Structures are given as C-alpha cells and as structure tokens.
Amino acid sequence: MPGILIMKRKLEMLRQKIRIFPPRTKDQSGEEYAREKLVLGFKYGVFALTAFAILRGILLVGGASVTVSSSVDGRELPVYCVDTPEKKIALSFDAAWGDTSLMETGAPKPGISVVLKKNK
C-alpha cells in the first residue's frame, strides 16, 4: 500500500506542474471560472487544429514533390529538362558551377525573362 500512496502523491505533483487551466482563485465565482476555462479551451483547440492543418499541409506538399537527379560515371550532373505532359515550371539556382561555365562558352548570360520566353 505505501507504494500506491507514493505513486498517487507523485501523480498529484505532476498534475500541479502540468496545468492546462489555471487554478480557481478564492474571489472568482464558479461562472467566471467556467467562462475562463471555456475561453482557454477554445484557444487551445484553435491552436491544435491550426498546428494539425499546417502539419497536414506540409505532409501533403512534401509527399507530392519528386527529387530528380542524373549521374554519369558517378558524377552528379544537373537535370536540364524533364519530359512531362503537364505544364509545369521549375526554377533552379546553379550554385555549384557558378557563372564561369557561361563565360567560357562566350554566350551571354540569359536573364529570367529570356529563359521564360524561350521555354513557353
């Protein structure tokens, strides 16, 4: 029996540390306390639903994305185009190669508008 009493005390201490609703004060009426609990419960519910919706959106969007890469002789090469029947656009930033590869060919650097007009 002493083990059960110790466990009950520890559970009560844990409940006091983790309070969702503040304790009722002496000068607070039952109606005021009930209203305060209702407002806090509503706020917690809105927060939980918002967090759930954001998490669900992340999982839906993240699950729909596809990673594409190409490898030749063990070297990773950038993917320049993917044949798809859907009209989609993808923007990538060539941070690994830099602009020296364009300078070596002598070709002018195309701006984003030139690239978009060319690939309508």
C-alpha positions in Angstrom: 0.0 0.0 0.0 2.8 2.5 0.7 3.9 2.2 -3.0 0.4 3.2 -4.2 0.3 6.3 -1.9 3.7 7.4 -3.1 2.6 7.0 -6.7 -0.6 9.0 -6.0 1.5 11.8 -4.5 3.8 11.8 -7.4 0.9 11.9 -9.9 -0.6 14.8 -8.0 2.7 16.7 -8.1 2.9 16.1 -11.8 -0.7 17.4 -12.3 0.2 20.5 -10.4 3.3 21.1 -12.6 1.4 20.5 -15.8 -1.8 22.5 -15.5 -3.7 23.3 -18.7 -6.1 25.5 -16.8 -5.1 27.9 -14.0 -6.5 27.1 -10.6 -9.6 28.8 -9.4 -8.9 31.8 -7.2 -10.9 32.4 -4.0 -12.6 35.6 -5.2 -13.6 34.1 -8.5 -17.1 32.8 -8.9 -17.9 29.5 -10.5 -19.4 31.2 -13.5 -16.3 33.3 -14.1 -14.0 30.3 -13.7 -16.2 28.2 -16.1 -16.1 31.1 -18.7 -12.3 31.4 -18.3 -11.9 27.6 -18.8 -14.1 27.8 -21.9 -12.1 30.6 -23.5 -8.8 28.9 -22.8 -10.2 25.6 -24.1 -11.3 27.3 -27.3 -7.8 28.9 -27.7 -6.1 25.6 -27.1 -8.5 23.9 -29.6 -7.8 26.5 -32.3 -4.1 26.2 -31.8 -4.2 22.4 -32.0 -6.3 22.5 -35.2 -4.1 25.0 -36.8 -1.0 23.0 -35.9 -2.7 19.9 -37.3 -3.6 21.7 -40.6 -0.1 23.1 -41.1 1.4 19.6 -40.4 -1.1 18.0 -42.8 -0.3 20.6 -45.5 3.4 20.0 -45.1 2.9 16.3 -45.4 0.7 16.6 -48.5 3.0 19.0 -50.3 6.2 17.2 -49.2 4.7 13.8 -50.3 3.9 15.2 -53.8 7.4 16.6 -54.6 9.8 14.4 -56.6 13.5 14.6 -56.4 15.2 14.1 -59.8 19.0 13.7 -60.3 21.2 12.4 -63.0 24.5 10.7 -62.6 27.1 9.9 -65.2 30.2 7.9 -64.2 29.5 8.6 -60.6 29.4 12.4 -61.1 26.2 14.2 -60.2 25.0 16.4 -63.1 22.2 18.9 -63.1 18.9 18.0 -64.7 18.1 20.4 -67.5 14.7 19.2 -68.6 12.2 16.5 -67.7 9.6 15.3 -70.3 6.1 15.6 -68.7 2.7 16.2 -70.3 1.8 18.7 -67.6 2.6 22.4 -67.9 5.0 23.0 -65.0 7.9 25.2 -64.4 10.8 24.7 -62.1 13.4 27.2 -61.1 16.8 26.1 -60.0 19.9 28.0 -58.9 23.2 26.9 -60.2 25.3 27.5 -57.1 27.7 24.6 -57.7 29.0 25.6 -61.2 28.8 29.4 -60.9 28.8 31.6 -63.9 32.2 30.6 -65.2 30.8 27.9 -67.5 28.8 30.6 -69.4 31.7 32.8 -69.6 33.9 30.1 -71.1 31.5 29.5 -74.0 31.2 33.2 -74.8 27.4 33.0 -74.6 25.7 36.0 -73.0 24.1 35.4 -69.6 20.3 35.0 -70.2 18.0 36.7 -67.7 15.0 35.0 -66.3 12.7 36.7 -68.9 14.8 35.3 -71.8 14.6 31.8 -70.3 10.8 32.0 -69.7 10.1 33.4 -73.3 12.3 30.7 -74.8 10.5 27.8 -73.0 6.8 28.8 -73.4 
